[in-house]
């Protein structure tokens, strides 16, 4: 969306376009990897024009996250709670990974925008139907946070804090070198870390497998708290 520098914000530019450009910048780097100045340059306007249309950056970030997750839809309400949450957590993974930093924002601020409310309502209702009773809120938060946190941690490695690269493969290789001779590290190397350190397509497969493992083990851990009741009662 190229614009002539200095063009009036009264001509053509609308908040939806600004959010779209911010979403594009997020996809290219990280939600916190660009500044209002970067966004203004992308839009061909001044920072004051950006804030005039969308407000301060905290409000803009909320809009960016909402846009990233705007197409989510709840799984069928007839599904068992385990299947419902597997489907939901696998559905939110692609947009959160596509736009680095959005996962951390959701963890810190909560999914506090209208488009996500149907998903929350459906998830809570599913857990209540499964018999979680007064544990429903804890169960929902545990399922959601455990899964999304694995995405957020990976995203943080994309940020440069002035202390050098956070490339995951490089970090794993350094850890293996430091732990040479350690039987514990040797086990971790064999079962997990060597794949991450490879930096190949296998690393992506390993990350996907770990995400599924987190979801499955969280569901298994919560299962004893469910006291399923027949539907309609």
PyMOL commands that set and color helices and strands:
alter all, ss='L'
color gray80, all
select helices_A, chain A and resi 15-28+36-43+47-54+57-68+81-98+102-109+114-129+133-156+168-178+183-198+201-225
alter helices_A, ss='H'
color red, helices_A
deselect
rebuild
show_as cartoon
